[in-house]
Structures are given as C-alpha cells and as structure tokens.
Amino acid sequence: MSGEVTTTIESYLEAVFELQEIGERVTQARLARWFGVSPPATSEVVHRMERMGLISFADDRSIRFTEDGHTRAAEEAIRHRTIERYLVDVLGVPWHLSDEEVRHMEPGVSDVVFEKMRAALGGVDRCPHGNPIPGTAAAAMPIDDLTPLEDCQPGSRVKIDRILEDLELNRETLLYLEEHKLLPGAELDVADRDPEGAVTVLRNGESVAVGRTLASHVLCVPA
C-alpha cells in the first residue's frame, strides 16, 4: 500500500465497513450522502483509496474492499467503537455527543492509551450506537432481520439494533433520540407510518414521531 492513510481516508474506511456490515451496496453517491459532501469531493477520496490498494470497483461500480483495505477498516472500526464506548461508559460523555467527540480525539489516541481504554471497559461488544466491535461475538451474529424503522409495519413490535453513524444525523437529531430513549436495545410498538416513511412509535406508552430521514437510520429487529 502506498500513500498516507489520512484521517479522511480512515473515516471513509469506517463508512464503507459499516455499510457493508448491514448489506448495503456502497457507491460513491452513498458515501457523498454519508459525509454530506459533494460527489466530486467523494470521488477524489475514493480514487485515492483505489490507488492505495484499499478498495476496488465491482462491475456495477459498487465499492468493495481489497484484503488490505478490509483489514485496515476493521482495525479502524475496533478503535472508533471501543473509544466511543469508553467515552460514554467511563467518562460519562452524553450519548448524542460520543461519535462527534471520538472523531476529534481519535487521531491523538496512542496504542498504549487505547489498550488502557479497552482494559478499563472490561469487555464490550458494541459501540453506543449498537454497531458490533469486530472480533467479538456480536460481530459474528447474523443481521438478516435488520429493517430500517421507516419500513417497519404498523402494529409490529421491534427492538432497535443499531443506528447508522453517518453525518446526515446532526447533534440535534441524535439528542432527540437520546431524550426520547430511542437507543439500541429499546423496544418499540410501531403505531403509524405515512407514505413518505415518517413513523410514529410508542415507547413505554409515550408517542414519539420519527421523521423519514431519521427513521431510515434506525435499524430494527423483531422484538
């Protein structure tokens, strides 16, 4: 592999990894939405990753990892998700700020400090957003039943499994989830879903409206 793996490339590796985990087809357009940037800006990063031997393109122009790219992406996911867990569980950082804070601090966390963080946690298998930490039992579990909340049928009871961490969800949106306790592990009754994908759910008797964009990021399994 030639070229420097910058923090931007690390973020793209994590995004591709997370999307592939849930079986989503990864394209440059999807990554542009993930980071809230223009398609040309995404294209520049993706083609740099291709030249570095981290990713390649399938015949349908979807993005896939090389062996080196997958290894590096898994390592980044382990670090990011473990540090997030440390911030929330040990330091008490609010849930809705954990991803933002880890992006600020992660480049400065040495391997020595990271191992201390991991030891302090005493063994965790998911980040605060529900994404499994590679190498743990949670990462080996099948995910065939994952359904975005926007596609869940009224009358069904579901459990939030994970929440996608892309930058379409800003701080205020994440705070909304936290305030209404729509977090991984929460069980919900789907009360209503309009044709645009907005959903109304019942959480411990409380009615909560979830807009389409947010509902597309909340991935559920049957409760």
Phi, psi and omega in degrees: 000128179247149180098158183274135174275097182282172177297328177295314179295321176302318179296320178293321176301316180296320181295313179299318181299313182295319179294319179293328178303321184265008175080017180275140176291126185261121179232167177297323179296320179294321179292325177298319177293321181303316184263355180066039181237173181285153176304319178299323179295319178293317181302320180299315181292315183297318180288332172294320178296323177296316180295331179279355179080022181269327181222165172220173180249134174283174181300330180269012178072011172286158185263136176224155180280148160280174178298316178297319181296318180294319179299314181294320180295320178296320178297318179295320180296320178300312182295308184301311186288326178290317179296319175304314180298320179296316181300318183282311189282323186261315183270346179076024176294134180304143183307316187289348180257353191297316181293316179300316182292320181293329178293328177289319191263337188306318181299336182265002181272113180287166178298324180297312180295320180300315180295326175295319177299314182297319179295323181294331181286334178071020177102105174227155183239357178219153173281171181300338179271001176094357181285131185291144177277121182308140179094352179260171180298325181298325181290339181270354182285143177294150182236024185297334185269003181296129179224129174301143180304328181297340181257000180285139186278140174305139182095348180273155175246127186228163175239133178291123180266314181200164179232123180300142188259023183286165189279005169295335178266111181271180184302318183294322180293317177296323177297322178301316178298316182295316182298325181264008176058037174267072187240164179309133182099342180289138176260136186229148168257124180279113185270323185201152176214123181272169184299339181275352178103356175290144188231145169247128181237159174249124179236107183053042178086350180269133177272127183231128177272135180233114181295166187301312182299315179295318180298333179285344181263347181265109185260130189238161171233160177300139181276000000 
